[in-house]
Amino acid sequence: MPRTAKLEGHLSSDELQQRHLKCEHRADRTRWHALWLVSLGKSGNEAARLVGRTSGWTSLLVRAYNESGAEGVETVKREGQQWGGHEAALRWGTEEETELRKALLRPTPEGEVWTAIKVAAWLSKRRGRKVHLVTGWRTLQRLRQSMQLPRPEHPKAASADDQAAFQKNTRDAEEVTPSRTQ
């Protein structure tokens, strides 16, 4: 049987429920919901499953709540702060966002298209610390960008001369074939 997570007595179960119900921001609401479920006696794994998160996420949340109370829960990513060891994908409305949008209009320094890996590398260089690939991908998604690549060619595709010869032979065959509309 899974071990039940223990919460410090910062807030009662009813107070946690009220914070969950009154919270306007989705991420904060999910955190308060998970804490409320743990306060009702659910295990960390079960609370995580019910709110659509991982058990590791719930462990970090419970630890932050136990150490700092409600302030530990309200340190949210949307303000560009770190929570539970994770970083914000991009600080919105800052010069970082403006610079990245300008950079995405041009090819990468290597002359290639922008990918999640390239965005993560750009953010890493700018911030002076490693940024995960997923952060680069989420940043592209939030900027409504996608990797634009031409369709791949078949390795045994016909050359331009072979294609022209085929089209010429096809037209000649159409002229010779009698029409069936009689």
Secondary structure, DSSP 4 states (H G I P E B T S, - for coil): -PPPP---TTS-HHHHHHHHHH--SHHHHHHHHHHHHHHTT--HHHHHHHHT--HHHHHHHHHHHHHHTHHHHS--GGGT--BTTB--S--TTSHHHHHHHHHHTS--TTS----HHHHHHHHHHHHTS---HHHHHHHHHHTT-----PPPPPTTPPPHHHHHHHHHHHHHHHHHSPP---
